[in-house]
Amino acid sequence: MSTNLLKQRLRAGKACVNGWLSLPSTFVAEKMAQSGWNSLTIDLQHGLQDYQSAVAIIQAIQHYPVTPLVRVPYGEPGLIGKVLDAGAWGIICPMINTAADARAFAQACHYPALGARSYGPIRARDYGGEAPYHEIANDEILVLPQIETREAVDNVTDILDTPGVSGFYVGPGDLGLSLGLPPIMNREEPEIFSIYSQLIREAAQRGLIAGIHTSTPAYAARMIELGFLFVTPASDLGLLSSGALDAVRATRRLAGVLTE
């Protein structure tokens, strides 16, 4: 496979639905991969994942038409390079607040001359197809800085003008905290919607990707209508928790059993 199917679809202006993998389980990841997501993001920042579980999950889902991405804990070039070498097709990086942050992040994701990524694609070398991997990687890797602070919003034009950046991914919880608001995913504040509109406009003017984290399908669909092309409506942990809770409540309600 020499093409990032997710990036190809996003380049065509088609909305993409991303799943979130917090649990270090290859079986859970396999079941998620069978569900029709355009991509699955392995969360190394706040999830229970580590590098070894990320590699195993990429291996588990590679036979399905789903693009593996990784959200790294921070912009450390060594870890970014390792997960790309393991076969991730893109990186989401938190707390990118300035053009300097974005430049360092993009440099870590790309080979020279665009970046400074070290060569050694131990698993990803097989992604090259007829062309060597290093010849296609710079064009195919998704580089998505997270916009999640007031500082990042103020610097978004410089962040998006950084060579090698593919777009952005909004972290609504931290964005809210930075503005003195509660850390929730599905926001309704007019101030936040004004920021969202600004970010979408800046991305559209540059032909870049606008992405956002949400926690429900209904809100994710609203964000697509607003102009986001890359949305996350659910995680493996969230689906497990809500499904379990719904099953217990429904059984007790239908059977007339009171909760003790």
N, C-alpha and C positions, 0 to 999 in steps of 0.2 A: 504494500500500500504506500504510494508516494504522494498522496494528496490528503490534506486535512479536510475531511468531509464537512466538519462543523464550520471551518473558516470559509470553505467554498460556498456553503449555503448562506452564511452571513454576508459574504461579498455580494451575493445576488439579491440582498435585501430581504431575505426570508427570515421570519422570526424563528428562534430556536429555543427549545425547552431543555433546561439543564437540571439534572438531579444532583443531590449532595450526599456524599458518603462520609459519615462521621464514624462508622463502626468498622473496626479492623477485621472484617469477615469477608473472605472470598466468596462464600456461598450467598451472602446477602448481596454482594456486588453483582454476582452472576444473575440473581433474580431481578435486580434493578435493571441490568443490561438487557434483559428480555422484555422489558416493559415499554420500549419505544422512545426512550429519551434520545435527544440528539447528542447529548454529552453527559458525562458524569464527572463531577469534581471531587477528588480525594482531598479531604480537609486535614492538613498537617498543622494548622494553626490552633483551632479550638476543638477539633475532633479528637478521637482516641487513636488516630493513626500515627504510625511512624514510618521511617523509610522502608523497612522490610515489608510492612503490610501494604504500603503503596505499590511496591514492585509486584507483589503477589496479586494485588487487585488488577493492576494493568494487564498482567498475564491472563487473569481469569476472564476479563471482558473483551480481550482483543479479537475474539472470533465473532463478535456481534457488531452491528453497524452503529456503534456509539463511540464518540471521541473521548478519550481519557484526558482530563485536565487535573492539575494539582494546585491547591491553594497552599502556598508555603507560609511558614510562620512569620518571616520577614525577608528582606531583600538580600540574603546572604548568598553570594555567587556560588559557593561550593555546593550547597544543597540544591539550588536552582539547576545547576549543571547536572547533578546526579539524577534528579527526577526526570530531566529531559533525556539524559542518556538511557534511563530505564524505559523510556517510551512514551512519556507524556507529550501530548500535542500542543500543550499550552500551559501558561502559568498565570494564576491570579495572585497578586502580591499586595498585602495589606499596608495601610498607613503610608501611601505615597503622597507626600504633601507638597513637594516642590519639583521644579524642573530638574534639579540635581538628583533628587531621589529617582525620578523617572528615567533619567539618563543612565544611572548606575544599574537600575533594574533591566532596562533594555539591553545594555551592554552585556549583562550576565546571561541573557537569553540568546544572543546571536554570536555567530562566528565572525572573525575578521572578514572583510574590513568594516562591517556594520557594528560589530561588537567585540567582546574579548572572551567569549566562551572557549574553554579548553576543549580540544578534540579528544574524544574517547567514547563514542556512542555505543556502549557495550551491548545494549539490546536494540536501541533505535536504529542502528546501522541497517537492519533488515527493512526499515521503512522506505529506503531509497528507491526500491524498484529497479528500473533500468539505470537510473542515475545514482551516483554515490550520495549517501545521506547528507553529507555536508554541503552538497550543491543545492539541495531543496529545502534544508532546514530553515534558513533565514526567511524564506518566503512563506513557509507553512506554519511556523510556530506562532501561536496566539500569545500576545503580551498584553495583559490586562491589569493595569494599576488600579487599586481600589481607591475610590474617592469617598472618604469617610470622616473628613474634618472640615471646619470652616476654612482653614488654611488651604486645604486642597481645592476647595471650591474657588477660592480667590485666585489660585494659581492654575486653574484648569486649562486655560489657553496655552500656557507654557508647557504644561504636562502633555497635552495632546499634540503639541507641535514637536515633541521630542522624537527624533528619528527612531523607528523600530517599534513604537507604541502602536498597538492595534485598536485601542479604544479605551474604555474604562468600565469598572464594575462598582456600583454603588453599594456601600455597606451602611444601611439605614440606621442600625443600632448605634454605632459609634458616631455617625453623623448627627444623630439626635443628641447624644451626650455632649458633643462639642458645642451644641447650640443651647445647652441647658434644658434639654427635653428628655423624656424617658427613652431608654434604649429598646424601642420596639421595631419590628420589621415593617408592618403594613401601616404606613404613616398617612395621616389625613390633614396635617397642618398646612395652611395656605403658604406659609414660608417655605416649607419643604417642597411643595409642589412648584413653587416659583423656581427653586434651585433645580429641581428635576427638569423643568422646561429649559432652563439655561443650559444645563449639561447636555441634554438631547440636541439642542440647537447647535452647540459647539461641535459635537461629534458629527452631526449631519453635514455641517459646512465643510468638514474635512474628509468625509466618506469613511468615518471610523465607526466602531461598534459601541453602542450604548447598552450596558448591562446592569442588572439590579438583582439583589437578593430579596426574596419575599418568603412568605410562609403559607400561602394558600393559593390554589388554582384561580379563584375568582379575582384576587388582587393581582396576581401575575398577568391575567388576561387584561385587566385594566391598564397595567403598565405597558403591555404591547400596544394597546390602543393609544396610549400617550406618546409612544414613539420609541420605547425600548425594544431592541431586537433580541436580546439575550436575557432570559428570565429564569430564575430558580424558584419554583413553587413549593418544593418539599425536599426533605432529607430522609434518609433511611431511618434514622432515629425518630424523627417526627412522625413518619408514617407508622412505625411500629407502636409508638406510644399512643397516638390517636386511635389507631385500629384496635388496640387492646382495650382502651378505655371505652370506645363505642360498643365493643362486643359485650363487655361486662354490664354496662348500663342498659343495653338493649335487652339482654337476657333477663336481667332483674325486672325491668319494666314489663316485658311480655309475660313473665311468670308471676308477676305480682309480688316479687321478693323485695323486701325492704333492705336497704344497706345498713349493716350493723355498725 
